[in-house]
Amino acid sequence: MRNFTPLFAIFTMALGAVQPALAAPDSSFVYVMTNNTGSNSVIAFKPGNDGSLTMAGTYKTGGKGIAGDIDDQHSLRVSGDWVFAANPGSNDITVFKKESKGLKKMGQYPSGGMNPVSIAVYGNKLAVANQAISSGTPNISTFNIGMDGSLKPTGNALVSFMAGAGPADVDFSPNGKMLAVSYGYQAAATSMVATYAVDGEGMLSKASEAPAFGPVGLSWNLNGNRIYVSTFRNASILTFGVAEDGKLTAMQTLNDTETAACWTCVNAAGDRLYVANFVSNSVSTYSLDKAGDAKFISAAKRPNVSGNDTKDVALSADGKFLYVLGSTSKRIDTFKVGMDGTLTFLSSTKSMMGEDNWKGLAIH
């Protein structure tokens, strides 16, 4: 899955066009990053009533993307009025503020390491996974978010990993007291999921870890006592029980009909889990019962896709639509979510030209 063949960034005229104004900041928008190696940008799309997306603006981060396919989830995060974008090629985080005319860049801050690929936010706390793909020491750095969106490092809250076994995803628990991390790529000896206790200052201390062969994305259930981890190599989904002290207990190993599970999200009701499959270019739907156990329901294919293309997934605020990122095709697909959680393909944005690998998908 990890291919670091250099790519030469090519932007279309559409990406370089004058930015049209967005609607009021409480309106819904879907964001994605171009991951352009010369100049990374966030593209905003406006959803229609039928779930279709219309391009609404392009906003330069001031940072750089990175060539090749990267194992990560949550490289783009929305929290309140803020949009946080990880620039893996320039080792920094760009902060935008949502305004009536679109996104306003508020600042650009060092990520505390090499190749930031995942961001977690809870309240005024932010954690970033620095994967250090080819050099440096992989780590997780934590920050306090200022009233103006500025990022201030949290003391010596650095958590380091072995070279070549960096983190792919970070995600705070629903109450913000735990940070879940997937790391180690696809080697059996190094690939893990871990929990870290988070104190009032944002400092991290490891609570537990467990093997997870080939983990990429992860999601919490609404109660904060289960984690669902995608595994690219060994299985489709692993579920772990999480005690109040963060101790992990392996609960389920689930396989489905698809190939290379990588990206995950849980719906607002907490009764469905969606998993994007990188190789089979599909999305799997799982039901979640009250205890947190997952059960495979079905898989929906993305049409007219070639190669390994399917990445991040995100649900609309009302839960009626699921958006799926095509990284190399540079498009976003819209699926309708049925009453039983199953998916029906509706439409796609027009594929963009160029050699970027889009990454990150976030909605507000």
C-alpha positions in Angstrom: 0.0 0.0 0.0 2.8 2.4 0.8 4.2 3.8 -2.5 6.4 6.9 -2.3 7.1 7.3 -6.0 7.6 11.1 -6.6 4.8 12.9 -8.2 4.8 16.3 -9.9 2.1 18.6 -8.8 -0.2 19.9 -11.5 -3.1 22.3 -10.6 -6.0 22.8 -12.8 -7.3 26.3 -13.6 -10.3 25.5 -11.4 -8.0 25.2 -8.3 -6.3 28.5 -9.2 -9.5 30.4 -9.8 -10.7 33.3 -7.7 -12.5 31.9 -4.7 -16.3 32.4 -4.7 -17.9 33.4 -1.4 -19.3 30.8 0.9 -22.5 31.0 2.8 -22.9 31.7 6.5 -20.4 29.8 8.7 -23.2 27.7 10.2 -23.9 26.2 6.7 -22.6 22.8 5.8 -19.5 22.3 3.7 -17.4 19.4 2.8 -13.6 19.9 2.8 -10.8 18.0 1.2 -7.0 18.7 0.7 -5.2 18.6 -2.6 -2.0 17.5 -0.9 -0.1 19.3 -3.7 3.7 18.9 -3.1 4.4 22.5 -4.2 1.4 24.2 -2.6 -1.2 22.4 -0.5 -4.8 23.7 -0.5 -8.2 23.0 1.0 -11.1 22.8 -1.4 -14.6 23.5 -0.1 -17.7 21.9 -1.6 -21.3 22.9 -0.9 -23.8 20.0 -0.5 -27.1 20.3 -2.2 -30.4 18.9 -0.8 -29.8 15.8 -2.9 -26.3 15.3 -1.4 -24.5 16.4 -4.6 -21.5 18.6 -4.2 -20.6 21.9 -5.9 -17.1 23.4 -5.6 -17.3 26.6 -3.6 -13.8 27.7 -3.0 -10.1 26.8 -2.8 -7.9 28.0 0.0 -4.1 27.7 0.1 -2.6 26.4 3.3 0.8 28.0 2.8 2.3 24.5 3.3 3.1 21.5 1.2 1.8 18.1 0.6 3.7 14.9 0.1 4.0 12.6 -2.9 2.7 9.0 -2.9 0.1 7.1 -1.0 0.2 7.6 2.8 -1.3 5.6 5.6 -3.3 8.1 7.6 -6.8 9.2 8.7 -8.0 12.6 10.0 -5.4 14.8 8.2 -8.2 17.4 8.1 -10.3 18.3 11.1 -13.2 20.7 11.7 -13.9 21.8 15.3 -16.3 24.7 16.0 -15.2 27.7 13.9 -11.8 26.2 13.1 -10.5 24.0 10.3 -7.1 22.4 10.9 -5.1 21.1 8.0 -1.9 18.9 8.2 0.8 19.8 5.7 3.0 16.6 5.6 5.5 18.1 3.2 6.3 21.2 5.2 5.9 19.8 8.7 3.3 22.2 9.9 -0.4 22.7 10.6 -2.5 25.4 9.0 -5.4 26.9 11.0 -8.4 28.4 9.1 -11.4 30.2 10.6 -14.8 29.8 9.0 -16.3 33.1 8.0 -19.2 34.3 5.9 -16.9 34.8 2.9 -15.2 31.4 3.3 -12.1 30.3 5.1 -9.7 32.8 6.5 -6.2 31.6 7.2 -5.3 32.4 10.8 -1.8 30.9 11.1 0.6 28.2 10.2 2.4 26.4 13.1 5.2 23.7 13.3 3.7 20.3 14.0 6.5 19.3 16.4 7.9 16.6 14.1 8.2 15.3 10.6 5.3 14.6 8.2 2.1 15.4 10.2 -0.6 13.1 8.9 -3.4 13.0 11.5 -5.1 15.6 13.8 -7.3 15.1 16.8 -9.2 17.9 18.6 -11.1 18.0 21.8 -12.1 21.4 23.3 -8.9 23.5 23.3 -6.6 20.5 23.0 -5.1 19.3 19.7 -2.9 16.3 19.1 -1.0 15.6 15.9 0.6 12.4 14.6 4.0 13.1 12.9 4.7 10.0 10.9 8.3 10.8 10.0 8.0 8.7 6.8 11.7 8.7 5.6 13.6 10.6 8.3 13.3 11.9 11.8 11.6 10.3 14.8 7.9 9.5 14.6 5.9 11.2 17.4 2.7 12.6 18.7 2.8 16.3 19.7 0.1 18.1 21.7 -1.0 21.7 21.6 -3.3 24.1 23.3 -5.6 26.0 20.9 -5.8 29.8 21.6 -8.9 32.0 21.4 -7.5 33.2 18.0 -6.9 29.6 16.8 -3.1 29.7 17.5 -1.4 26.5 18.5 0.9 26.5 21.5 3.0 23.3 22.3 2.0 21.6 25.5 5.2 21.4 27.5 7.2 18.2 26.8 4.1 16.2 25.8 5.9 14.3 23.1 5.3 10.6 22.6 7.8 8.9 20.4 7.8 5.7 18.3 10.3 3.5 16.5 11.6 4.7 13.2 9.5 3.2 10.4 6.6 2.5 12.8 5.0 5.9 13.1 1.3 6.8 13.9 -1.4 6.8 11.2 -4.4 8.1 13.2 -5.1 9.9 16.5 -8.6 10.3 17.9 -9.8 11.6 21.3 -12.4 9.7 23.2 -15.9 11.3 23.4 -15.1 12.7 26.9 -11.5 13.8 25.9 -9.9 11.7 28.6 -8.2 9.2 26.3 -6.4 9.5 23.0 -6.4 6.4 20.7 -3.6 5.9 18.3 -2.9 3.4 15.5 0.7 2.9 14.6 3.4 0.6 13.2 2.2 0.3 9.5 1.8 -3.3 8.3 4.5 -5.3 10.1 3.2 -7.8 12.6 5.9 -7.0 15.1 5.2 -3.3 15.2 1.6 -2.6 14.2 -0.4 -1.7 17.3 -3.4 0.3 18.6 -2.8 2.2 21.9 -4.6 4.4 24.3 -3.0 7.4 26.2 -4.5 9.1 29.2 -4.9 12.8 28.7 -4.5 15.1 31.8 -5.9 18.6 32.2 -2.8 20.2 30.6 -2.9 17.9 27.6 0.0 15.7 28.7 -0.1 12.1 27.5 0.7 8.9 29.4 0.4 5.4 27.8 -2.5 3.4 29.3 -2.5 0.3 27.1 -1.6 -1.2 23.8 -2.6 -4.2 21.7 -1.6 -5.9 18.4 -3.4 -4.8 15.3 -1.9 -6.1 12.1 -1.8 -3.3 9.5 -3.9 -0.6 11.3 -4.8 2.6 9.6 -8.1 4.3 10.7 -9.9 4.0 14.0 -13.2 5.3 15.5 -14.7 5.4 19.0 -18.3 4.4 19.8 -20.4 7.0 21.5 -20.0 5.6 25.0 -16.2 5.7 24.7 -15.8 2.0 25.7 -15.1 0.5 22.3 -12.6 1.3 19.5 -13.1 0.0 15.9 -9.8 -0.3 14.1 -9.4 -1.0 10.4 -6.6 -3.5 9.4 -5.2 -3.4 5.9 -3.6 -6.8 6.1 -5.1 -9.2 8.5 -8.9 -8.6 8.8 -11.4 -6.0 8.0 -12.2 -4.7 11.5 -10.9 -5.3 15.0 -13.0 -4.2 18.0 -11.5 -3.4 21.4 -13.1 -2.8 24.7 -11.8 0.2 26.5 -11.9 0.4 30.3 -12.1 3.7 32.2 -8.3 3.5 32.8 -7.8 2.9 29.0 -6.9 -0.8 29.2 -7.7 -2.5 25.9 -9.3 -5.9 25.5 -9.6 -7.5 22.1 -13.3 -8.3 21.5 -13.9 -9.1 17.8 -12.0 -9.9 14.6 -14.3 -9.4 11.7 -13.9 -10.2 8.0 -16.2 -9.1 5.2 -16.4 -9.5 1.4 -14.0 -6.6 0.7 -10.3 -5.9 0.5 -7.9 -3.6 2.4 -10.1 -1.8 5.0 -8.4 1.5 5.9 -10.8 4.4 6.9 -13.6 4.4 9.4 -16.4 6.5 10.8 -19.3 6.0 13.2 -22.7 7.7 12.6 -24.2 10.2 15.1 -26.7 7.7 16.4 -23.9 5.3 17.2 -25.5 2.3 15.5 -23.6 2.1 12.3 -19.9 1.9 11.4 -18.7 2.6 7.8 -15.3 1.4 6.5 -13.7 2.5 3.3 -11.8 -0.3 1.4 -8.7 1.0 -0.4 -8.2 -1.9 -2.9 -11.8 -3.1 -3.6 -12.9 0.6 -3.9 -16.0 0.1 -1.8 -17.5 1.0 1.6 -18.6 -1.6 4.1 -21.5 -1.1 6.5 -21.6 -2.6 9.9 -24.3 -2.5 12.5 -23.4 -1.7 16.1 -25.4 -3.0 19.0 -25.9 -1.4 22.4 -22.9 -3.4 23.8 -20.7 -2.1 21.0 -20.4 -5.3 19.0 -20.2 -4.9 15.2 -21.8 -7.0 12.5 -21.2 -6.8 8.8 -24.3 -5.9 6.8 -23.3 -5.2 3.2 -20.8 -3.4 1.0 -21.4 -0.7 -1.7 -19.1 -0.4 -4.7 -17.9 3.0 -6.1 -18.6 3.0 -9.8 -16.1 3.8 -12.6 -13.0 3.5 -10.4 -9.6 2.1 -11.5 -6.6 1.2 -9.3 -6.4 1.7 -5.5 -8.4 4.8 -5.0 -10.8 4.7 -2.1 -9.8 6.6 1.1 -11.5 8.8 3.7 -15.2 8.7 4.5 -17.5 11.3 6.3 -21.2 11.6 7.1 -23.4 14.6 6.6 -24.6 16.2 9.8 -28.1 14.8 9.3 -26.7 11.3 8.5 -28.6 11.1 5.2 -25.4 11.1 3.0 -22.0 9.5 3.2 -19.1 11.1 1.3 -16.2 9.0 0.1 -12.9 10.3 -1.1 -11.2 9.1 -4.3 -7.6 9.9 -3.7 -6.0 9.4 -7.2 -9.2 10.1 -9.1 -9.5 13.4 -7.2 -13.2 13.2 -6.7 -15.8 12.8 -3.9 -18.6 10.3 -4.2 -22.0 10.7 -2.6 -24.0 7.8 -1.2 -27.5 7.9 0.2 -27.8 6.2 3.6 -30.9 4.0 3.9 -33.0 3.6 7.0 -31.1 0.3 7.6 -27.7 2.0 7.1 -27.1 0.5 3.7 -25.6 2.7 1.0 -26.8 3.6 -2.5 -24.5 5.5 -4.9 -25.9 8.9 -6.0 -23.3 11.0 -7.7 -19.6 12.1 -8.0 -17.8 15.4 -8.3 -16.0 15.9 -11.5 -12.5 14.4 -11.4 -9.7 16.9 -11.3 -6.7 16.8 -13.5 -3.1 16.6 -12.1 -0.9 14.2 -10.2 -1.8 15.0 -6.6 -3.1 12.4 -4.2 -6.0 14.1 -2.4 -6.3 13.4 1.3 -8.5 14.2 4.3 -12.2 14.6 4.3 -14.1 16.7 6.9 -17.6 18.2 7.2 -19.2 21.0 9.2 
